[in-house]
Each structure stands twice: as C-alpha cells, then as structure tokens.
Amino acid sequence: MGCHQIPLVMGVALVLTSLPVPSLTCKVADWQPMSFLEQVSAAEVAVHARVVDKLPGSYGYFPSAYRGVLQVYCVFKGGPLSANLTVDEMGQLTSCHHTKVDIGEDYILLLKRSGDTFVPDEVNYLSVAFPADQDHFNLLNRTCGLSNYTAPASTDPAFQPRCPGDRALGGTTTDCLGNSAGSERGSLGLWAAFSVLFFFVKPLCA
C-alpha cells in the first residue's frame, strides 16, 4: 500500500469505528445510525427518572429481563405522566431489544405506551437508557419540536420535580437544534480528527 493511500484508509476506518451499531448478533435490514436528538424526536415519550426497583416482567427470564420501577422527575415529551411509573420489557430481552438499567441510577429514558403499560421505545434497536448528565440535558433544552416540559403528577407533598434548563416547566427556547444537529457536529468532529491524522502521517511519506 502506497503512502498516499494511508490517510484515505485511516479516514475510512475512523468513520466506520465512530458509528454506533446494534449488538453484533442483531441483524436489521437497512439499519442506519441515529443521533440522540433523532432518537428523542422519534420516540413517543421521553423522561428523566431514577430506577428504584426491578420486578419480574411479562417477558419472563427474570432477572435478565424485568419491569423497571421508576421515580419520574421530569417529562420532556409525551406527558402528563405519573411520578411513579412501571416500565415492562426492560433488560436483555433479545439481541435487538436490550435497554438495561441499574437500581439507584438516573437516566433519560425513551418510552412508548403499550396497552396499559409502558415499554422502552427502542426506535433504532439500541438501548434507550441515556445518562442523565448535563450534556444530554443541554441537548434536550435545545431540541426543536419538543413541547414544554411537564412535571409528573404526584400525591406526595414532598415530591419535587427536577426539570433542567431553560424550558423547565413551561419555559421556551428559540436557540434550538434540528434533528440533524448531532449528525452535523459528528461530521465536523470526524473531519477534524481526519485532518490531525493526515498531519501526522504526511511527514512519514515525505
């Protein structure tokens, strides 16, 4: 392989390794990667919640698969909802359905209604339990198309909702990001990384 081919090969490898992929044994025809913003936009419900317990679910195979008992702090879309929510079909159901959570941890979860219950809305056959960190909250606050956040309904007078950012409980923002914003930022990051690789490889071929 000639030196002039090295940057091209490294660039292709960088792009391929940067894309999220389903489980290695999960085969989905025409699967395409989706950014966090795209998955939120496609999901029916998005919440910030803490997992307080795991119970046997309708799928069986407990404890690999389970119902997640949630304390909901904020509803980003799909509200109003109760502050106490049970989500069925969590955990490792199949290679293509595996939204796993840990008791005591906070997540941004994408859900959908299934009859009288909720299940993970795995819009891209990936886990839809995202870290409840400031980076994800910032993205949610700037996502176009989300309705105003709503506080979950609770009969506990001590309960305090935890909706973050400028749109908390009815606020709005005009500086929003489109569904492709995450992809655009990812493309810029890949281009920058490729440029750095080219800078270091070029002298070797001189």
Disulfide bonds with the S-S distance in Angstrom:
Cys26-Cys96 1.81
Cys74-Cys163 1.94
Cys144-Cys176 2.12
